[in-house]
């Protein structure tokens, strides 16, 4: 399938799916589909990296398969593993006259295979978006597991052979840049860097998600969020939290985001006591 027919088509369809893509994001998303290459999206937490993959899934009607990365992730959780309990039961149930070779062939078959996200995405015939989320949180060794998938869209299972994709998934890798990814992984991907938007862009995003928000309050909100991000907090407010803040103000019928209103609702966007204390001190909210 053609994921997007052009960058402008990507812009339109992603917007319909609730994601306002800038020119670079739309162009790179189009190219990832057209060239059938994985897309590595890097940037700080909360700028819309994961949401981009979800939006591509919604915009194209493809199913989303997600591999959430974390420290300690291994092949059994990323690719596949064998159902050892079921294999043991099969061995115990084998007749005395059955040769071990025959039993071995039985237990290492499709019936006993547990597929994980990478293999699941490779084996699917339907259009699929594969999201490999926060890949920088894994150990360096895990990147080796990804290379065969990202290069040839195939997985080798020693007992069964090589499983190649009949339909290549749309692959999105996200990274918060907590560590440098290997050049081998980067070389196989298109690259997109996302950062926090400027106030006008963020206002456009917020009002698209919360259309009933008063224009003046929306302007005050994105200005306040920008000031908070300038404070170098432990966790800067994400775009999603800006939207949550807008919904909070709407629910409370706040029509003027003054110092008291900010102070009363700051817990929506700041999630660490040290960040709240710094915001109160630097912005002189009390």
Residue pairs with C-beta under 8 A, 6 or more apart in sequence:
1 60
1 127
1 167
2 33
2 34
3 29
3 30
3 32
3 33
3 34
3 56
3 60
3 170
4 10
4 13
4 29
4 30
4 33
4 34
4 60
6 30
7 23
7 26
7 27
7 29
7 30
8 26
9 30
10 21
10 26
10 27
10 29
10 30
10 59
11 21
11 23
11 26
13 59
13 60
14 20
14 21
14 25
14 26
14 29
14 52
14 55
14 56
14 59
15 21
16 59
17 55
17 56
17 58
17 59
18 55
18 58
18 208
18 209
19 48
19 51
19 52
19 55
19 59
20 201
20 204
20 205
20 208
21 29
21 52
21 55
22 201
24 192
25 52
25 192
25 194
28 39
28 190
28 191
28 192
29 39
29 52
29 56
31 37
31 190
32 38
32 39
32 170
32 171
32 172
32 190
33 170
35 190
36 168
37 188
37 189
37 190
38 150
38 171
38 172
38 173
38 188
38 189
38 190
39 170
39 171
39 172
39 173
39 189
39 190
39 191
39 192
40 173
40 174
40 175
40 181
40 185
40 186
40 189
40 190
40 191
40 192
41 49
41 52
41 172
41 173
41 174
41 175
41 192
41 193
41 194
42 49
42 174
42 175
42 176
42 177
42 191
42 192
42 193
42 194
43 49
43 176
43 177
43 193
43 194
43 195
44 176
44 177
44 195
44 196
44 236
45 176
45 235
45 238
46 236
46 237
46 238
46 239
46 240
46 241
47 194
47 195
47 196
47 197
47 238
47 239
48 194
48 239
49 172
49 174
49 175
49 194
50 131
50 133
50 174
51 240
52 172
52 194
53 64
53 66
53 129
53 131
53 133
53 172
53 174
54 64
54 131
56 62
56 129
56 170
56 172
57 63
57 64
57 129
60 127
60 129
60 170
61 127
62 126
62 127
62 128
62 129
62 170
63 124
63 126
63 127
63 128
63 129
64 128
64 129
64 131
65 117
65 120
65 121
65 124
65 128
65 129
65 130
65 131
65 169
66 117
66 131
66 133
67 78
67 116
67 117
67 118
67 130
67 131
67 132
67 133
68 133
68 134
69 132
69 133
69 134
69 135
69 136
69 137
69 138
69 142
70 134
70 137
70 138
71 137
71 138
71 139
72 139
73 138
73 139
73 142
74 142
75 81
75 145
76 116
77 116
78 116
78 117
78 118
78 142
78 145
79 116
79 118
79 119
79 145
79 155
80 113
80 114
80 115
80 116
80 119
80 155
80 157
81 114
81 116
82 107
82 108
82 112
82 113
82 114
83 112
83 113
83 114
86 111
86 112
87 107
87 112
90 103
90 106
90 107
90 112
91 103
91 107
94 103
94 106
108 159
108 160
109 160
110 160
113 157
113 160
115 123
117 130
118 130
118 132
118 145
118 146
118 149
118 155
119 155
119 163
121 128
121 130
121 165
121 169
121 171
122 149
122 153
122 154
122 155
122 163
122 164
122 165
122 169
123 163
123 165
124 167
124 169
125 166
125 167
126 167
127 167
127 169
127 170
128 167
128 169
128 170
129 169
129 170
129 171
129 172
130 169
130 170
130 171
130 172
131 172
131 174
132 146
132 171
132 172
132 173
132 174
133 174
134 174
134 175
134 176
135 143
135 146
135 173
135 174
135 175
135 181
135 185
136 175
136 176
136 177
136 178
136 179
136 181
137 176
137 178
140 182
143 181
143 182
143 184
143 185
146 185
147 184
147 185
147 188
148 154
148 155
148 156
149 155
149 171
150 171
150 185
150 188
150 189
151 188
152 164
153 164
153 165
153 168
153 169
154 162
154 163
154 164
154 165
155 162
155 163
156 162
156 163
157 163
173 185
173 189
175 181
196 202
196 229
196 236
196 239
197 205
197 239
199 219
199 222
199 223
199 226
202 222
202 225
202 226
202 239
202 242
203 218
203 219
203 221
203 222
205 239
205 242
205 243
206 213
206 218
206 221
206 222
206 242
206 243
206 246
207 213
207 215
207 218
209 243
209 246
210 218
210 243
210 246
210 247
210 250
212 250
213 221
213 246
213 249
213 250
214 255
216 255
216 256
217 246
217 249
217 254
217 255
217 256
217 257
218 246
220 256
220 257
221 242
221 245
221 246
221 249
221 257
222 242
224 257
224 262
225 237
225 242
225 245
225 269
227 283
228 236
228 237
228 269
228 270
228 279
228 283
229 236
229 237
231 275
231 278
231 279
231 282
233 270
233 272
233 275
233 278
233 279
234 272
234 274
234 275
235 270
235 271
235 272
235 275
237 245
237 269
237 270
241 268
241 269
242 269
244 268
244 269
245 265
245 268
245 269
248 265
248 268
249 257
249 261
249 265
252 265
254 261
254 265
259 283
259 284
259 285
259 286
260 285
262 283
262 285
263 280
263 285
263 286
266 276
266 279
266 280
266 285
267 276
270 276
270 279
279 285
280 286
